[in-house]
Amino acid sequence: MQIPKFLSDKGFVPNVTINPALNYLGTETAFGFGAEVIKVENSGKFPQIYKFHVGDTGPTTPEPIINVAIEALKNKQTKYGHFLGYPQVRQNIATYWSQVRGVEIKPENILLEPAGKSAIELTLQTLIAPGDKIIVQDPGYPVYESLAEFYHHGQVLHWQAHKETNPSAIAQGKTLEFRVEDLEKLFSENQNIKLLVINTPQNPTGMMMPKETLEQVAELVKQHKFFVIFDDIYDQIVFGGRKHFSFLSIPGMLDWTVNLNGYSKNYAMTGWRLGFTVAPAWLIEIFGRLAINKWSNVNKMEQIVAGAIYGDVDLDGYHYKSVKDEVQKIINQDFVEYEKKGGFVSEALNLLKPYIVCNEAEGAFYLFPSFQRVLDLKYVKEDLGLKSDVDLRNWLLNERGVATLSGSDFGEMGRGYIRFSYAEDRERHIIPGMKHILKVVIELIEKSGEVPSIKVEEVDGKVGELVKKYFVDNLY
Ligand SMILES: Cc1ncc(COP(=O)(O)O)c(C=O)c1O
């Protein structure tokens, strides 16, 4: 029996045979690598680790949300709750979702669940029969591929992002693009495609999928009859006046969509494990049956919170007032801060073009710059012996105290890229961290006998100008 690598690496040898599909179960590197970062941090090797690896939110949960939770606990709302989510809670979510998506969503279309991620497994266990194919984005959020491979090994196809080569497009911050023509090709070459995963704004790139692309995908849905997992968990974190566009807003697509959303990112509630899914009522019925078998129900106190974020909740003789407006004001400020940091990091990294080529920050709190030219440097290849973005990520952490994630953790197309999260604190991590990483890369360029576009002595000044541009001149 082949033991999964994540066990054998730790020396575990099970004394019985185990599910061979575990060999195909991947991971979300952000969690494992986080432990590595803490190890290096605790070793005291560096005065500080600059953290660009986290998938967690910078801000903390808004106070009014915490107060609802405290009130619910004081009311002893601590027993089992409703397996689908209390009707009024689902009604509040449905009313809000109908408003923001411009299509009628009913409570029967809503499942309250332990965070957004739960919807991935429910969908893969419900919709995929033997021989069906699943398309995931590459690069993309790794849990899709991991669980799809675990449950349906060999049935996964990749919608690979097109690498932009046009210099004027690159100058405008477009480096990767998911093109419908590539998707059409997958449909022409494969039978039984049942499911397509779309995530926008996207982890790991921070890109948003344009309305026109989504409308073209909807045409393919009509033609080929497949479902879309539409993951818009970062839907409110969008920049530059862009508007998030939902697949549900396209007429008829509610019948073909599993919409993964929740409270983790927008409301800075990652640790609460609270989310919801919007889907056709027959699918919610199946998901509810699976929910009973898996987790019974979402924590009752959190069900009250989930409802109060969008409207009033009455339960067991207690009344919980809506916190919608106060909370929206607070999180809108969080989004302004994300936008500033995203613009700053993108521009700072592009100071070292063409060695680093970074896309424009469109949404979420990620950027996905290409470090291919850094990896191609003589000193990096020959003297340091770094062969991949994974090697570079490890070297940056262990030798220079900068934590990032490697692009290939998000798929084959991520090779040569590094994922930067800018969720962390601006003064402690983002600003000094950018200065530090630029100096590190300049050192690599110079040691290779090449000439960078800026010198080490210029970094503080150049970054200082960007600090003024993004953080000082336009205070909110
Ligand atoms: C694209 C995407 N989908 C889903 C999730 C999971 O969200 P949750 O923490 O609500 O399970 C994440 C978390 O990082 C994500 O980036």
The ligand as an ORCA input file, in Angstrom:
! r2SCAN-3c Opt
* xyz 0 1
  C     -11.438     31.524     -3.022
  C     -11.788     31.027     -1.677
  N     -12.881     30.272     -1.526
  C     -13.236     29.784     -0.322
  C     -12.465     30.025      0.784
  C     -12.867     29.411      2.094
  O     -13.601     30.306      2.847
  P     -14.061     29.936      4.314
  O     -12.957     30.348      5.238
  O     -15.321     30.739      4.528
  O     -14.302     28.489      4.365
  C     -11.298     30.795      0.677
  C     -10.437     31.031      1.842
  O      -9.291     31.394      1.758
  C     -10.963     31.318     -0.596
  O      -9.851     32.050     -0.759
*
